[in-house]
Amino acid sequence: MYTRRTTFPMKPNNEDQVAAIANKYQNLLHDLPGHVGTVMFVDGDNFMSITTWDTQEHAEAVGATRDDAQRDLADLLAGAPSTTIVETVVHDVG
């Protein structure tokens, strides 16, 4: 499995708008091939998306979805998002 972490630097005080957009993308991600799980949250001035995928190829294929999210978040962003993809060491759902 592979974990994809995307950080979107946000302008302050936009949590409600970010949450609405996050809900849209959670549903889109859920239906993509290889999707295992998604966690999204706001940490200070950053919106974080952490997703788990069955293969590296599926984790990398989500790039277009991230670009769509960046366009939807454009008015709320304080900078460009950054993404890392790493092999998952532990995945525990319980």
FENFEN-V743549 format. One record per residue. RES is the residue in three letters. SS is DSSP state (2 for helix, 1 for strand, 0 for the rest). NEAR is the number of other C-alpha atoms within 12 Angstrom. Layout:
res ss near
RES SS NEAR
RES SS NEAR
This chain:
res ss near
MET 0 24
TYR 1 29
THR 1 33
ARG 1 37
ARG 1 30
THR 1 34
THR 1 30
PHE 1 35
PRO 1 28
MET 1 28
LYS 0 22
PRO 0 19
ASN 0 18
ASN 0 24
GLU 2 24
ASP 2 15
GLN 2 22
VAL 2 34
ALA 2 21
ALA 2 18
ILE 2 27
ALA 2 31
ASN 2 20
LYS 2 20
TYR 2 30
GLN 2 26
ASN 2 18
LEU 2 21
LEU 2 34
HIS 2 21
ASP 0 17
LEU 0 24
PRO 0 20
GLY 0 24
HIS 1 30
VAL 1 27
GLY 1 28
THR 1 31
VAL 1 24
MET 1 30
PHE 1 27
VAL 1 26
ASP 1 18
GLY 0 16
ASP 0 21
ASN 1 27
PHE 1 38
MET 1 30
SER 1 37
ILE 1 34
THR 1 40
THR 1 39
TRP 1 32
ASP 0 24
THR 0 23
GLN 2 23
GLU 2 21
HIS 2 25
ALA 2 36
GLU 2 29
ALA 2 22
VAL 0 35
GLY 2 22
ALA 2 17
THR 2 26
ARG 2 34
ASP 2 20
ASP 2 19
ALA 2 33
GLN 2 30
ARG 2 17
ASP 2 20
LEU 0 30
ALA 2 23
ASP 2 18
LEU 2 28
LEU 1 26
ALA 0 20
GLY 0 18
ALA 0 23
PRO 0 27
SER 1 21
THR 1 24
THR 1 23
ILE 1 27
VAL 1 23
GLU 1 21
THR 0 22
VAL 0 10
VAL 0 11
HIS 0 17
ASP 0 10
VAL 0 8
GLY 0 3
